[in-house]
Amino acid sequence: MKGFDFENSNLPEKLKGVKSKAGTLSFLRLMVFLAMGGLFVLTVSDNPVWLLFFGISVAAFISLIRKYNEQKDQEAIYLALEKMNTYRQKRIRRKLKDLESGTEFQEKAHPFSNDLDLFGDHSLFQLLNHTVSKNGKEALAKKMKSGFDLGRAEAFREASAELCTKPNFLLAMESIGMAFYNEEKSNSGWIKWLHEENKSTFLIAVFAFIGPAGGLTLSVLVYLGIVPAALLGVWILVGMIFLGMVFKPLKKAAESIPGRDQLKTYRYWLAVLEKEQLASPLLKKMQAPFLTKEVKASTLFDQLDSLGLWIQNRINLLYIPLNLIFWTDLLLYLRLVSWKRKYGNLVADFPAQLEEWEVLISLGAFESEVGGQGKVITVEKGLIGKVVSHPLLEPGVAVPNDFVIDGDQRIVLLTGANMSGKTTFMRTLGINCVLVNLGLNPFAEEFGFSAFQLYTSMRNTDNLGESVSSFYAELSRIKQLIDRIENGEQIFFLLDEILKGTNTEDRIAGSEALIRQVENTEALGIISTHDIELAELETRMSSVKNFSFHSEIHDQSIDFDYKIKRGACPSFNAHKLMELMGIRFQEEK
């Protein structure tokens, strides 16, 4: 691979320079092509000595094409880097509207992803995603939704921390994908084709060498007038019998081998990966399959690209007469069979492995661009967070909080005024848990939790198509939670405005019953509620603790500090909020 420039400074000047070089090479290429045509005419009509100069012109033309393509590739890299700079600023400022939302990965039945803004508008996926392929996005989404595993998370944290220190490597990998990979033109069927065996018979092997020798000899004899030209026609008819033997497998290969942009992406990615010195065990393990000893992994894609170029251009008007005279399809088929036998199964595994690298690049780029600076701490039981904030809020806007929940203080009742920050706080804890599980640093000074699984119930909506009310949807979520808890799972749950779909009396009774049911299990979590009556449970149950968010009511406004406080909320603001929205309350006469 040519050594590309991945430095993302002074891009407008660099783009101007590379476009100028490409224009000059394009003009020279046209001049050499015209000269090549003239020399060919002279070779045929005047003197064979012109064949030497024709060959030189062909070599020059090929060289100019190669240099022109290199300049266009560099231009594509610069354009990708410009787009990446724009996306980086959007992520830093948390202006995520124009970034891919990952809405297709939303899953209502998932234990936590639908409630924590992992996907959709203004989501963690938009902040985290640096993948380019559909499969890469799916792999990232799968990892975001994966069950909690602190051991696996630690291995990924070490890997993402190392990648964060390699900005040039991250820029190279992402810009290559953004510059060349085109999902609409990608081909997924070629992996199966690589595993299929193509057999070569002794007859094909013999005539693959007879064809060029016989065709060249016969052409010279016809040119010198020693044999009649009709004999060349007979030779072509005979050759079509043997060419027909390889027509179908070559046609299938032409349809199966990916386009040049897809192969170029893999080739350039591998060239970068082959040269990078990596230290963390996970990164070295992920790099190892590409460090092939016999031939470089990137070279294998060069070879496949070259094969594909010949096979996919066999209907070219210049190739057809050469094929009919020299039976070149037979040689091409033998070369294809040999390459597939040696490297087909090996190369077939590379795309899936590169998709995992797309995920790793996303993790490293996230840490480099906007990642949290918090330390992950070990917690024996529960969750501890110091100065915890929400990653989707601008750092200057987010209000951090401290929080501890442990084996003694296992159930937190969270009360507070409307809009005071209860739900955002719960999502802050949940999404930081997800970040830690991904192997990323939390948005906190310190953050850690024990070996539990996360479960949430916040956005429970009705479904007319399934005749499901929001209240029934919430009950279904709670039933799943109870089933898992009673099966002995260690669960950290976040339940927002519990049982809000029923009347006050039933809501309070049901909430207390659920809390008592949870008390004797391994579960711990937070339940937010507007029912201040539930706060009294703290005096009767040692595992229940009250926390709250407050508001300060003025004549024409309500102020919030978004800081969590010990104890139940002393006052609520719904009445004042309704007044500010124009509802006039009249005293009864």
C-alpha positions, 0 to 999 in steps of 0.5 A, spaced: 500 500 500 502 506 498 503 510 504 497 515 505 497 521 509 492 521 514 494 527 518 488 531 518 490 538 519 491 543 513 486 539 509 483 545 504 490 546 502 492 538 501 486 537 497 487 543 492 494 540 491 492 533 490 487 535 485 492 539 481 496 533 481 490 528 479 489 533 473 496 533 471 496 526 471 490 525 467 492 530 462 499 526 461 495 519 461 490 522 455 497 524 451 500 517 452 494 514 450 494 518 443 501 516 442 500 509 444 494 509 438 499 512 433 505 507 435 500 501 434 498 503 427 505 504 425 507 497 428 502 494 424 502 498 417 510 501 417 515 497 421 515 492 427 520 496 430 515 500 432 513 495 437 518 497 442 516 504 442 509 501 443 511 497 449 514 503 452 508 507 451 503 501 454 508 501 460 508 509 461 500 509 460 499 503 466 504 507 470 500 514 469 494 510 471 497 507 477 499 514 480 493 517 478 489 512 482 493 513 488 492 521 488 484 520 487 485 515 493 489 520 497 483 525 495 478 520 498 482 520 504 482 527 505 475 528 504 473 523 509 478 526 514 474 533 513 467 529 514 470 526 520 472 533 523 465 535 522 462 529 526 468 530 531 465 537 533 458 535 533 460 529 538 464 534 542 458 539 542 453 533 543 449 536 536 448 529 534 442 530 529 445 528 523 449 522 525 446 515 524 441 514 530 441 506 530 434 506 530 433 499 527 437 496 533 432 499 538 428 493 542 423 494 547 423 487 550 431 488 551 432 489 559 435 496 558 437 498 552 430 502 550 430 506 556 437 509 556 437 512 550 442 507 547 439 508 540 435 513 536 435 520 536 440 523 541 443 517 543 449 513 545 450 510 539 451 516 535 456 518 540 460 512 539 459 509 532 465 510 528 463 503 524 462 503 516 459 497 514 452 494 516 455 488 519 460 493 523 454 497 526 450 490 528 457 488 532 457 494 535 450 494 537 450 487 539 456 489 544 452 495 547 446 491 548 450 485 551 449 482 558 454 485 563 461 481 564 466 485 568 472 481 566 471 481 559 469 489 560 476 490 563 480 486 557 476 491 552 478 497 557 485 496 556 484 495 549 480 502 548 485 505 553 491 503 548 487 505 542 486 512 545 493 513 545 494 512 537 490 517 534 494 516 527 492 509 527 485 511 529 484 516 523 487 511 518 482 506 520 476 510 520 478 514 514 480 508 510 473 505 511 469 512 510 473 513 504 472 507 500 467 502 503 460 503 500 455 498 503 450 499 497 455 496 492 458 491 498 457 483 496 456 478 502 455 472 498 463 472 496 464 468 503 460 462 501 464 462 494 471 462 497 469 456 501 467 452 495 472 448 491 473 449 484 476 443 481 481 443 475 482 437 470 488 435 467 485 436 460 484 444 462 491 444 465 494 441 458 490 446 454 492 452 458 499 451 456 497 449 449 493 455 448 498 461 448 503 457 445 499 454 439 495 461 438 502 465 438 505 460 433 499 460 428 498 468 429 505 468 426 505 463 421 498 467 418 502 474 419 507 471 414 503 468 409 505 461 411 498 458 413 492 460 410 488 465 415 482 460 415 486 455 419 486 461 425 478 460 424 478 453 426 483 454 432 478 459 435 472 454 434 476 448 437 478 453 443 471 454 444 470 447 446 475 448 452 473 455 454 466 452 455 469 448 460 471 454 464 465 459 462 460 457 468 465 457 474 469 464 471 462 467 471 460 465 478 467 468 480 465 474 476 459 475 480 461 473 487 468 477 487 466 484 491 467 490 487 474 494 487 472 499 493 470 493 498 477 489 496 480 496 497 477 497 504 480 491 506 486 491 503 488 498 506 485 496 513 490 490 513 496 494 511 495 499 516 494 493 521 500 489 519 504 495 521 501 497 527 505 495 534 500 493 539 501 491 546 494 489 550 492 482 550 486 483 546 489 487 541 494 482 539 489 477 539 485 480 534 491 482 530 494 475 530 490 472 524 492 478 519 500 477 521 500 471 516 507 468 515 507 466 507 504 472 504 501 478 507 494 479 508 493 485 505 497 482 499 492 476 499 487 482 497 491 485 492 491 478 489 484 477 489 483 484 486 487 482 480 484 476 479 477 479 480 479 485 475 481 480 469 475 475 471 470 481 471 472 484 465 472 478 460 467 481 456 472 487 454 472 488 447 480 488 447 480 481 451 475 477 447 479 476 441 485 475 445 481 469 449 479 466 443 486 466 440 490 464 446 485 461 450 487 465 456 480 463 460 484 457 461 490 460 465 485 465 468 481 459 471 488 455 473 490 461 477 483 462 480 483 455 482 490 455 485 489 461 489 482 459 492 486 452 494 491 456 498 488 462 501 480 461 500 478 459 507 483 464 510 481 470 507 474 468 508 475 469 515 478 476 515 471 480 513 468 478 520 475 479 524 475 486 521 468 488 523 470 486 530 476 491 529 470 496 527 468 496 534 474 496 537 476 503 533 469 505 535 471 504 542 478 507 541 475 513 537 470 515 543 475 515 548 479 519 544 474 524 542 469 525 548 470 519 553 470 520 560 476 520 564 473 517 570 476 511 574 473 504 574 473 502 581 472 495 584 465 494 588 464 488 592 456 489 593 452 494 589 454 501 586 458 507 587 459 513 583 463 519 585 461 526 581 457 522 576 454 525 570 450 523 563 455 522 557 449 525 552 449 532 556 454 537 554 460 537 560 459 544 562 451 543 562 451 536 566 450 537 573 454 531 577 452 527 583 455 522 588 451 516 589 452 509 593 447 503 593 450 497 597 448 491 601 445 495 607 442 500 603 439 496 597 432 499 595 432 507 594 426 510 594 427 517 589 422 522 590 422 529 587 418 535 584 416 534 576 422 536 572 427 536 577 432 530 574 429 524 577 429 520 571 435 523 568 439 521 574 437 514 573 439 514 566 445 517 568 447 511 572 444 506 567 448 509 561 455 509 565 454 502 567 453 500 560 459 504 558 463 500 563 461 494 561 463 496 554 470 497 556 470 505 556 471 510 562 465 512 566 463 520 566 465 520 573 471 521 578 470 514 580 465 509 578 464 501 579 459 496 581 459 489 583 457 483 578 450 484 577 445 485 571 442 491 569 434 491 568 430 498 567 422 500 566 422 507 564 419 507 557 412 503 557 408 505 552 401 502 549 401 498 543 394 499 539 397 493 534 397 488 540 392 491 544 397 493 550 396 498 554 402 502 557 400 500 564 399 492 562 406 494 558 409 496 565 406 490 569 409 485 564 416 489 565 415 488 572 413 481 571 420 479 567 424 483 573 420 478 578 422 472 575 429 473 574 430 476 581 426 470 584 431 465 579 436 468 584 439 473 579 443 479 581 439 485 578 440 492 579 434 495 577 431 502 575 424 503 575 421 510 574 414 512 576 412 505 578 405 503 577 403 510 574 397 507 570 393 506 576 389 510 582 393 512 588 391 507 593 392 501 588 399 504 586 401 505 593 399 498 595 402 495 589 409 499 590 410 497 597 408 489 596 413 489 590 418 492 595 417 487 600 418 482 595 424 484 592 427 485 599 429 478 601 432 477 594 439 479 591 436 484 587 438 492 589 435 498 585 432 505 585 424 506 584 422 513 583 415 515 585 411 521 586 407 518 592 410 521 598 407 516 602 412 510 600 417 514 604 415 512 610 417 505 609 424 507 611 422 507 618 419 500 617 424 497 613 432 497 614 434 496 606 430 502 604 433 509 604 429 515 601 433 520 596 430 526 593 431 532 588 428 538 590 425 545 586 425 552 588 418 555 587 418 563 585 412 567 583 413 566 575 418 561 575 421 554 578 428 553 579 432 546 579 439 545 582 439 537 579 442 535 586 440 529 589 439 529 597 438 525 602 431 524 605 424 524 602 422 530 597 419 536 602 414 539 597 412 538 589 411 543 584 405 540 579 400 545 582 405 551 580 407 548 573 400 547 571 399 555 573 405 557 569 402 553 563 395 557 564 391 553 568 387 557 572 385 554 579 379 557 582 377 557 590 370 553 591 365 558 594 
